[in-house]
Amino acid sequence: MITSKTLKVRLLATFLLGLSVLFSSAVSSAETWPNKPIKIIVPFSPGSVQDALARSFSNELGAALGEAVIVENKAGAGGTVGTGIVAKSNPDGYTFLLAAASHNINGSLFTKLSFDPLKDFTGAAYIGTSSYIMMTNAEFPAKSVAEFIALAKANPGQYNYASAGNGSASHLAMAYFDSMAGIQLVHIPTKGTGDAITELLAGRAQAVIAANVAALPFTNDPRIRFLGVSSDKPSPFVPGIPPIGNTVKGYVFDSWFGLLAPAGTPQEVISKMQAQMGKILKQPEIIERMKRQGIEIGRLTPSEFNQLLVGDYVRMAKVVKASGAKPE
């Protein structure tokens, strides 16, 4: 006869056995990771900065891990669609997000999100940073940031700037500049940075602040003039172009890049991914590709990357508030 006490003991034993099986299965999966293709979700369309970056190392990462690394574009709602997909994915090490500054911008820009930019993710592999370049049409009379501000103050509301869309990094960078410089420019949102630069070339916009990867191809283009870089120090990619902050004290706007994993991804997986990405980012051909995209490769551990994410979230919240930017 099975007593109540015996039944409880058996149930407890069964429960503990189940936990043991689950735990050992998780450990085993982490130890054998990867054993199937890995997805890197890019929350923007093909041809975007993040897309170009992910594809610049995906083949090498796949070769290093021994499994295919597939880049998938899941664009929409300023990057929140693809980000939400990763947040809800199984934290088994087979789905990662190629994230940038827009990840934290969206946390403050959108009042309702299906995910938490910090709590639902963990840093897997830090890649590096990119600054932005403030550009004007070469026919525009301003030849420096100071001259641009002086003209804008003398003609409030008469000059335009184009961006990759409401709430985009290029929008925030210029809106933040406007706020700190005390000027009033008219915003022309477009569908992408390429379109914004087209508006500049056509003379329909007087200024654009674009990420290095989009701006650098125009370094020697006589139709465009570079006025300043958004980093706190001169950029190695455009020698001789001063930081915007030299004129607008305190102005800094740059973007980090890295792979994020869903919260709860085994630490063993994170460590392996970080180690392999660290090796890849030392390869001469990868370094050269990053240079062409205007990205300065950095070295951070996953823990340090998570600390950067928290600090950047706070910084971007201040930028969004100061800019007054609203999502579409």
Secondary structure, 3 states (H helix, E strand, C coil): CCCHHHHHHHHHHHHHHHHHHHHHHHHHHHHHCCCCCEEEEECCCCCCHHHHHHHHHHHHHHHHHCCCEEEEECCCHHHHHHHHHHHCCCCCCCEEEEEEHHHHHHHHHCCCCCCCCCCCEEEEEEEEEEEEEEEEECCCCCCCHHHHHHHHHHCCCCCEEEECCCCCHHHHHHHHHHHHHCCCCEEEECCCHHHHHHHHHCCCCCEEEEEHHHHHHHCCCCCEEEEEECCCCCCCCCCCCCEHHHCCCCCCCEEEEEEEEECCCCHHHHHHHHHHHHHHCCCHHHHHHHHHCCCEECCCCHHHHHHHHHHHHHHHHHHHHHHCCCCC
